[in-house]
Every structure is written in C-alpha cells, then in structure tokens.
Amino acid sequence: MKKYCITPDKSLYECLQVLQRCGDGIVLAVDEAFRLIGTVSDGDIRRALLKGCDLETPVAPYIQENCYSVSPAVSRNEVLDIMQARWLEQVPIVEADGRVIGLHLLHEILGGSKRPNWAVMMAGGQGKRLRPLTKRIPKPMIKVAGRPILERLILHFVSYGIQRIFLAVNYMAHVIEDHFEDGSRFGCRIEYLREQEPLGSGGALSLLPAPPDQPLLLINGDLIVDVNLARLLDYHNQKNSYATMGVYQYYHQIPYGCINEKDGRLIHMEEKPMVQKLVNAGIYILSPEAVASVPTGAFFPITNLFEDALEKKLPCAAYTIEKEWIDIGRPQELKIATGDD
C-alpha cells in the first residue's frame, strides 16, 4: 500500500515517479501518521505543468482533498456501484481515524478473478402485488437509491467475476433489454431467455443455449442482497452438492399475546413473541446435473427441483446469508428498501 503514497512536501517529479511505478493513475497524499489528505492524478500534474510549474514544484497545491474514500466495511459490490455512479477508477480505503489501509481499483474488481460460472436472473414476473407501480415498469427495474434493482444485482455478480449472465424475461421484456443491451457497459456479457409464456422460477433454465459445465447461479431478479458469491460457490463445491439454496434468518413478531393450554387449563403466557425461521432467499447454486433435470418448456418452480432431489436423496445444501437481504416483491419490503418506511 505504501507504494501509492507520498507526503505533501514531495515534488511533482517524485509524484510522477510514483505514478509510473504503480501504473494505476493515482497517488495518495498522506501525513506522517498515514492519514489520507487527498489524491493526485496524472491529470493534476499535467495541469500544473501547463500552468508553467517545473518538476521541482511541491505537489501540495495540486492535491485533491475532496476525494472519495470508503471504510473497510463497504462491500466490493457497493464499491463497484459507487465507481459506476461517480465515474471513478480508484477509491481509497480508510479506517475511521483516516489511516489509509487499501485501494480499490476498478480494473481489479471487474477483471481480477473471472469465473467460468454462468448466472441466470429471473426477471419475467408481472409484480402484481406492487401494482399500480408495475403497470409502468417491470418489477426488477424499480429503482432503489437511483439504480434499478436488477442493475445492482448484475454489478454485484460482475464484482465477483461472473462474466456471462442470462436474464429470463417475459413481462415488459423490452424495457429490460433496452436498458442492458449486450451488457458490455456493465462489464459482462448479457443474453436473454425469452419466455413466450411464464415458466416459473426454474422453467427458463430449459431455454439456455447449451448445458453449463460448471455450477450455475440462479437468482430472483427482485432481490436486494449482499452475499459473498465466492464463498457461496466454494460452499456448494465443498458440500459436493447437487443443489444449494441460499437461506436467510427471518424474524416475525406475533402482534398478540400467545398462550399454552392443556385440557382447557392455562399453562403459560408469552406477550408478542418473536418467531424466527430460515426462509428461502431466492438464490441458488445448481450443478450441471440439476440444470439438466429441468423439463423443457414447462412451468417449473425451482422448489420442485429441490423437492425431487430430496425425495431421491440427492445431496442438497443450505447456505445462510448473514448480511443484507430484502425481497421487494411486497409493498412493505419495497418501502424499507427505498427508505420510505
């Protein structure tokens, strides 16, 4: 990390040396305690030279102190989202006290660890529970914090090296296709599985142009989720799983006092208890054999695949998602996602 850093007393020439040595188009200006002061780019130095400065001029006046940085807690997909929104190629990582501990680079996030796995995103539903909103726009294209939910998912997958993504479309498919086109501006290749009639949460897999030769990721296109896809894929492989389901710990508070009774006698009372259950989170890893089991052109909920596998005693795994998970299919959940609750 130190290779990117200089102190403000260094010259433009010394700053240029760091830029050339690192080759990532940025220098981080720090103080003696390694706290971030700002950034310097090759454009900043070029502008200084055009003003008539020589290479021995101190770099301090040309440090951009209003630079954008993130904490270590910000996930990689969130960083990619920030980079896309702000047209950034580098984002420093700083601790709460301002100390620099790392640097996110766009080219590393997009191309550092390409994976051979394909992803299928289910984006064909009508979103009836969200009407009248979904009469104007397909549910996966509803915006949260200024960006369509489906776009957030795609950027999340790209940040983990997923390069080939299929979007299963039906309802208002043209809106989705016009927005994403071939995927090149999102750092991936996007293809479309066009359902002539709804095929359920798993049926569109039969429209794939060829069988996958690696485990395939399948996800509902209306989720806001922060899941480490690398760990999810590793977990699937370690379990030697036929099919893996992402699950989420869901809490529900019963709004009434609950009682236990026996033979008509009151035994116990509990006021508004909290119930917790693991729920299907709408994200799956399917082995090539599992994908091959999907019937062609038939309505097929993906839960049928898991039920069939369990009946045949094929190994199925459950992976717990511990970070953010919101299904915006219900109005109340959408309000939470958009901050309107």
Buried (B, 14 or more C-beta within 10 A) or exposed (E): EEEBBBBBEBBBEBBBBBBEEBEBBBBBBBEEEBEBBBBBBBEBBEEBEEEEBEEEBBBBEBBBEEBEBBEEEBBBBBBBBBBBEEEBBBBBBBBEEBBBEBBBBBEEBBEEEBBEBBBBBBBBBBBEBBEEEBEEBBBBBBEBEEEBBBBBBBBBBBBBBBBBBBBBBBBBBEBBBEEBEEBEEBBBEBBBBEBEEBBBBBBBBBBBEEEBEEBBBBBBBBBBBBBBBEEBBEBBBEBEBBBBBBBBEBEEEEEEEEEEEEEEEEEEEEEEEEEEEEEBBBBBBBBEEBBEBBEEEEBBEBBBBBEEBEEEEBEBBBBEBEEBBBBBBEEEBBEEBBEEE
